[in-house]
């Protein structure tokens, strides 16, 4: 196993941020660590990387026990924290050279050039980091995380704050890196996991509530449709639609759920026509959205 977590607890004062969690990540897997904000994702990752200590439990990386003073495990890990702390006054090549020297990387000049090419920084390599867009700063963060060729890559919210184009680019880059390394990435976006990961570990309130293949989670749940109307429509009206078993307000519209073997979109379209309503948006949601909601809702 590349990552082994067993009976991990982490307390901040009397509050338990992580409660007795256990999971493994096999060599070569891309695993999504999913959960709402404050679920314990970042805390767990900081313990795995040796950035903070656990309160109790065992954590191993590539068979070695992780601790804050264990430099050997840190050599095996590449880490991109959520806030991606970079030296904004340094140039891209200068910064990567600096990080490479810390890790005592051999043939450093060639390795820096290789990293710049592999993460798509050729056009921006002579700029200061502070002059880069957030998408390119994330590329710099990924480059520094893998410059020492670690066996395990830990990514904490790697696409947070990116625009749609940047998001797709970084996702594709992570998938490419994942062909050669064990990757664990945290997110609170289910679609992120579906696009990148082989397996999903879902954490909520410091406890693991699911651990399965991404494809298996997508197969579960109810048929769900998102609809947005122009004009006012009440929840009671929507509950009376044939085959609708559940109605929830979501963003600017509604999530309608059915447990019947019907195309709910057609039924909603008929409802809109008979009530002289204009449909602005009508789409079938991934079933995994409902799985995530059900697993991370209040207990």
Secondary structure, DSSP 8 states (H G I E B T S, - for coil): --EEEEEEEEEETTEEEEEEEEEEE-TT-EEEEE--TTSSHHHHHHHHHTSS--SEEEEEETTEE--TT-HHHHHTEEEE-TT----TTSBHHHHHHHHHHHTT-TTHHHHHHHHHHHTT-TTTTTSBGGGS-HHHHHHHHHHHHHTT--SEEEEESTTTT--HHHHHHHHHHHHHHTTTSEEEEEES-HHHHHHH-SEEEEEETTEEEEEEEHHHHHHSS-EEEEEEEES---HHHHHTSTT--EEEEETTEEEEEE-SSS-HHHHHHHHHHHTT-EEEEEEE--HHHHHHHHHHS--
